[in-house]
Amino acid sequence: MKRLEILYEDANIIIVNKPEGLLTTGYNGSHTKTAVSILEQILRKTGKYSAKYKPLCVHRLDRETSGVMMFATNERAQKIIMDNWHKMVTSRKYRALAENNSRKPIAPQGVIEYPLAYNAYNIAYVPKDPNACKDLVRAKTNYKVICSGKRFTLFELELDTGRKNQIRAHLAFMGYPLAGDRNYRARTDVLNRLGLHAVSLEFDHPFTHEHLKFEVNEPEEWKSFCGGEKKTQFDKNSKSR
């Protein structure tokens, strides 16, 4: 696993580049390393950690997703950020490497707007008959195609709504499941990880009101898969990540 990288730090927020395979935060009974626990270790080593200065979640990235994310450093900042998240954050962009499993080509750019439902395992999906489902949530994803080959397409996506698994469910429904995404019937695992990366986070600082943008590009190799490389089938004996 790659190291968690701090991109920015001040009295109220910390911006990091989270590697794939790392939970944002833990859960009861869990002793695994998380982005929060690693940040806490870093702050302790540098003598900055205290009850009034510690990493606190304001949003999350899935374990399999890498990229730019924000933490608050105190409870006051956490509350202000969470209460004003949709006002202060002006843009969150993702890059996704997806399989071309659709029989119909997708437009170079557009909007995917289908409501989501969640199964017993809390995995999102687009129901074929929305009227037959309860507890549907609105979900809207803006996308554009960065490059496309015979087997894979690289997308840039921006969310109007931040639902759990939104990008994965929407692209899979359109016939473009993310590479490495077993939950959405991907056929390949060419990256040895999920093909989803939070490439940028742009926002107005909740205290200084300065407009800030942080960007970490997806691995360069992702673009090479738009050139029609051979598929790598899942190893039947491999464990799900």
N, C-alpha and C positions, 0 to 999 in steps of 0.2 A: 504494500500500500504506500502511495506517495504521502509526503508530509503535508499537514495542514499549514497553510501560509497566511500570515497576517499581512493584509494589504494596507490597512489604515487603523489608527487607534487614537482616541482622544478621551476626554473625561467622561463621555457619555455613550460612545458607540465603538464597536470594533467591527471591521470588515475583513472577511477571510475568504480564501479560496479553499473550499472543502474538497478533499479527494473523494472519489467514489469508494463505496464499501464501508463508509463510516456513517453511523447514525448521527443525527443532529444532537439528540439528547437521549438519555436512558429511560428506562421504565422500572417499575417496582420489581426488585429481585434480580435485576440485570447488573452484571459486573463488567460488561464489555466496555472498551474505550469508545468515547463519543467525541464529537466536536467540542461540546461543553467541557468535558473532563480534560481534554488535551489543552484547551485554552486556559483552564484553571491551573494546570501544571506549569504552563508557560508563565503565567502571571505570578505564581508562587516562586519560580526560579529567579524571576527578575525583581522580586520583592514588592510587587505592585498589588498582590492579592489582599483583599480584606473583606469584611462583611459589607462594606459600602462600595467596594470595587471588585466585581466578579462577573463572569459571563452569564447573561440571562437571555433566553430565547425570545425573539419577537416574530419569527417566522421559521419555516423548516424547509429543508430539501430532503427528498427520500434518500434512504441509505445508498441506493445504486446511482444516484445523481450527483455529479460533481459541480463545482462552480462557486460563483460569488454569492455570499450571504452576509447578513448583518446580525450582530448581537448587541444588546444593551449592556451597560456595565453597572447599573444600579436600578433599583426598583422604580424610582421616579421616572427615569428615562424609559424604562420598559413600558410603563403604563402610557406615557405620552406617545411613544412610537406606535404601540398597538392600537391606541384609540384613534390615531391619525394616519395610520398606514396608507390607506387608499388616497389620502390627500397629499401626503409628503412624497410618496413614491411615484415618480412620473413615468418610469419605464423599467420593465424587467424583461430581458430577452434571453431566449434559450436557443441552443443549436441541437438538432436531433438527426441522427443517422438512422434512416428507416429503410425497410425492405420494400421493394416494388411488387406487392402482391395483388394490386388492383388491376382489373382488366381495362379500366378506363383511366387515361392520363389525367393528372390533376392540373388545375390551372396554375400558372406561374406564381400567382399570389391570390389571396382571398381570405374568407372568414369561414370558420367552422363553428356553427352554433347549434348544438344539439344538447338537450338536457341530459344529465347523468343520473344514474341510479347506482346503488352500492349493494354488492352481494353479502353473504354471511361472513365473508372474510375481509370485508371493508375494501374491496377492490372495485373501482369505478367501471361502469360500462354504459354504452348508449343502448337503451332498450329499443327493440324493434317495434314494440307497441307501447308508446309512452302512456297511453290511457289505462294500460293494465298495471302500471307501477305506481306505488305510493312513494311519497317523500322524494320526488324528483327535485334536482337542483339545477338552476340555470347555469350554463357554461358557454363561454364564448372565447374562441382562440383565433387570433390573427396570424397568418403565416405567409411566408414567401419562400420559393425554392431557390436555394443558393447554387446547387448544381445537381444534375441527375444523370444516371447511367442506366444500363440495362437492368441492373439488379438492385441498386440502391439510390436513394435520394437524400440529399442533405437539406434540411429545412432550418429556417430561422423563424422563431415563434414568439409572439408577445401575447400575454394573457389579459383579457378584460375582466375575467373572474379567476380567482386563484383556488380552484377546487382540487382536492386530492386526486392524483392520477389523471388530471384533466388532459394534458398533452398526450399521454400514452393511450387513453381511451379514445380521444377524438381521432388521432392519426390511425389507430388500429381500425376504427369504424370506417374510415375512408379507404382502407386497404393498404395502409402503410404502417404496419407495426414496427416499433423500434427494434433495431438489431439487438439481440441478446435478451429480449423481453418475453420470457416464457409465459408470463401471465396473460399475454395478449397474442399467443400462438405464433411468435416469431420462429422462423425456420433456421435462422443462423445465429452464430455467436462470434462473428469475425473480430470483435473488439475485446473479447474476453471480459465484457462488462456491458452494462446497459448503455445504449447510445444516446444519452441525454446529458446536456451540460448547460448550466446557468451561466451564460456568457457575459451578462452585464446587469448592473443595478444602478439606476439613476434616481436621485432623490434630492429634496431640499432638506438640509440638516435641521433636525427638530429644535435645536437650540441656537445655532449661529445663523441659520437660514441660508447658509451658503449652498449653492447648487453643486452637487458632487456627482461624479460618474466613475464607476469602477468596472473594468472590463478585463477578462481573462479569456483568450481564445480557446476554443476546443482544440484537441490534438490535431496537428497538421495532417496526420495520416487519414483522418476522417474523409477529407476531400478526395483522396486517392480511390476510395471505394465507389465513387461515382463513375469510375472508368470501366466497370464491368468485370472486376476480379471474380475469381471462383468463389462459390459459397463454401463456408465451413459449417458442416452440419453439427448439431449438438451432439456431444458425447453422451450416449445413453447411460453411462455409468457415472457421469459427473453429477455433483450435488448442486441443487438450486441455490443461488446466492440470496 
